[in-house]
Amino acid sequence: MLIIDWKPRFDGGVPARQSGRMGRKDRPIERPAVQADPIFAPTVDRLKATLGVDRGMLLPWLHAVQAEFGYIDDRIVPVVADALNLSRADVHGVVTFYHDFRRQPAGRHVVRLCRAESCQARGGKAIERAAVQKLGVAMGNTRADGQVSLEPVYCLGLCATGPNALVDGMPVSRIDAARLDRLIDQVNA
């Protein structure tokens, strides 16, 4: 029988936060100061005052920026990183990871087609092909005239009534060819 006498090691030290020493993530990142574009300066000042500058507030900051400008411009990424003491790569990674963050302005109308399994099983793929053809824009893009953006969404929670879409924020269920034509007339008007 093998008996292992194991005891956790404790060096008797005081955790870094209690001792006043700063851990690697707590240290300010040293880099040249970022000058905010005059377009973004009032927004950044307001967000500092309302949301604070804790790095854990990155998602609320990004949602607020997108709510104000309609998208997250690449020029504001270093400003947000500087304000929250994050690297530009950290902020860029979050912006590009989440599908709901836009890096370009959206069209006047946004059509989001559900691509989840349930909607696909109910004919969502055919609806998507027809929408791409009739709207004249590829999935994930905005039409050149800026009238409509066609985007995927992965489940709207309406699986029993698919295929589904979100048109300008309003859910639309049971999409068939006739309903798709009405939606397209609506966004082209």
N, C-alpha and C positions, 0 to 999 in steps of 0.2 A: 504494500500500500504506500502510495506516494502522498506525503503530506507537505503541502506548501505553506510555509509560514509567510504570509504576505501582509504587509501593513502599508497603508498609504503613506507616501512621503509628505512630510510637511516641514518646510524649512523654517517655519517660525516667522516668516516675513509678513509684512502687512501688505494687503492688496494695494495695487498701484493707486487706485482712486482715493483710498483712505490715507495713503502716505504722502499724497501730493505729487507723486511721480505720475507722469502721463504715459499711458499706454500708446502703442503705435497708432491706433485709430483715433485717439484723443488729441494727438498733436496737430496743431494747425499745419496745413500743407503750405510749404513756402513756395510762392510763385509770384511773379510780378502782378501788381494790381490790375484788375480788369476794368476798363472804362466802359460803363454801360452806354449802349446806343441811346441817344436822346429819346427815341421812340419807346424804349423799354424802361427808362429810369423811373418814371412815376409809378409804374406797375411794381417794379422791384422794391421801391421804397414802401409802397403800400403793403406788399406781401411781408416785408420784414416786420412792419408794425403789427399786422394782424395775425400772421401765422408763426412769426418768430424765425429764428435762424438755426434751429436744431436740424441736424442732418436727417433725422427720422421724418421730417416734414416734406421730403422730396415729392412724394406723390400728391399731397394737397397743393404744393406749389405748382406742379405741372398741370394739374387739373385747372387751377385758377388761371394760369397763363393761357391754356387752350380756351377756356371760357371767355377770356377777354379778347384774344386775337383770332380765335377760330382754328388755330393750329400753333404748333411750337416751332418757331423759326430757329434755324441753326445758329443765328447770331445771339440768341438769348441763352443758349446752353452754357457758354462759359460764364455768363453773368450769374446764372442760377448756381452753377458749381462754386463760384467764388463766394456767393452769399451764404451758402450752406456748408462751406468748407469741405467740398467733395471734389473729386477729379472730374474733368470734362468727360472722361471715359465712363465714369459712374453714371452721370446724368444722360449721356448719349445712350448708354446701354439700356437704361430704363425706358427712355423715349422710344427706342426701336423695338424693345421687347413686347410692349403692350400694344395690341392692335388698335385700341381706342385713341391712342395719341396720333395726331396727324402731323406730318412734317411739311405739308403743302396745304394751301387753302382748299376747302371743299367746294364743290359746285353749289349752285343755288338750291338744288334739290339733292338729297342723299337717299339712295335706294340701297338698302342692305338686305341681301338675300341670305337666308339661313342655309348653311352648308353642313349642318349636323346630320347624323345618321338617319334620324327619324324623317326629316324633311327630304333627304336624298332617297329614302325608300318610298316616299310618296310622290316621286316625280320631280324633285327639286332640281336634278341635273338638267332635265329638259327645259324647265322654266328658266334656269340660268342661261342655257344656250340661246333661248329665244330672247331673253332680256338683253344679252350682249349684242345680238344681231339687230334687234329693233331699236335699242338705244344708241347703237353705234359707238360703244365704248367697251373696252376690255375690263374684265373684273379687276378691281383694285385701282382703277384709274378714274380720272375726271375727263369728261368730254372736252374737246378743244375749245368749244364756245363757252365753257364754264357753266352750262345749264344743269348738268347732272353728274353726280359721282356714283359709281356702282361699286359696292364693297361687299365682301363676305362678312358674315357674322356666324358665330358658332354657338347656336342654340338660343332661342328667345324664350324658352320655357313654354312653348305652345305646341308641343310635340303631337298632341292628339288631333290638331287641326291643320297640320302642314299640307303642302309646303307653305312656309311663312316668309314674311318680309317685314322690314321696318322702313317706312317711307316718311321721311322728314320727322322721325321720332314716333310715328304712329304705327302700331302693329297692324298688319294685314294678314289674314289667314285664308286658308283654302284657295290658294292662288291656282287658277287654271288659265287657259289661253285667253278667255274672254276677260277675266279680271286683270290679267297682265296688260292686255291692250288698254283697258281703262286707266290703269296706273301710268302707263307710258304716255297716254294723252294728257293726263294730269300734270306730269312733270315736264312735258314739252310745251305746255300752254304758257 
